[in-house]
Amino acid sequence: MWFTPKDHKALGAHLAEVRTKAGVSQDELAKRLKKPQSFISSYEGGQRRLDLLELIKVIGAIGADAKKVVRDLVDVAARLDR
């Protein structure tokens, strides 16, 4: 089964949770990434996909542990596949 828009929303919501727990606003993250705030909003809302390299940059800009976030995202994706 391939990912659906609902799946992308769930993954984006998890990234939003990681960002929020790190105490980083969408505006601050956008500044760190030199992107518009709408870039953050669009992937967190499931309207935009992130490739692996973008994901690594986003996680790094949040200041989170990339290995943990990716492991957690794999778990989220596995639950969606059920």
N, C-alpha and C positions, 0 to 999 in steps of 0.2 A: 504494500500500500504506500502511496506517495503522500506527502504532506498536503493538508488542506489549509484554506485560510484560517480555520479555527485553530489548527496546530501552530501556525505562525503567530497567531495572537497569544497562545499559551507560552510559546518560547519568548516572545517579546515581553510578556508580562513578567516572566521570570527574570529577564535582564533588568526590567524596571525595578523589581524587588531588590536585586543585587545593588543597583545604583542607589536606591533609597536607603538601604541598610548601611551603605558606605557614607551616607550624609551628603551626597552629591545631587544637585538639582539638574534638571535637563539643560537649563541655560549654562550652568557651569561646565557640564560635560561637553556641550556644544563648543564652548570657548576652548576647552582643552584639545578638542579634536579639530578645531578650526573649520567647523561645519555650522550650518544654520540649526537652530533649535528644532526646526521641522524635521531634520534628518533623524534626530533622536526620537521624536514623537512618532514618526512613520514606522520605524522598526519596532518600537515598543508596542505600538498599536496593531502590529501584524500586517501593515500595508506594504512594507518594504522588507526584503530579505537581506541578510548580511552574509557575505562570503566569509570564508575562514580567516583570511587576513584582516578583514574589517572587524570581525569578532574579536580577534586578538588585540587589535588597537583599542577597541571600545573597552574591553576588560582592563587593559593596561591603564587607560585614561581614568577609569573609575578608581583604580588602585586596588582592585580585588585580586585574589589568588586565581590566576588563569586555569590552573589544573583543577582546582575545586569547582570553579564555575562550569568548565566544560564537562566534568564528571556529572554535576548536577543537571546540566542541560541534556546529557545523554539519558539520565534517569527520567527527566520530564518527557523526552521524546519516546522513550520506551513505554511510559504510561499512556501516551497518546495513541500508540500503535495497538493497544489492546482493544 
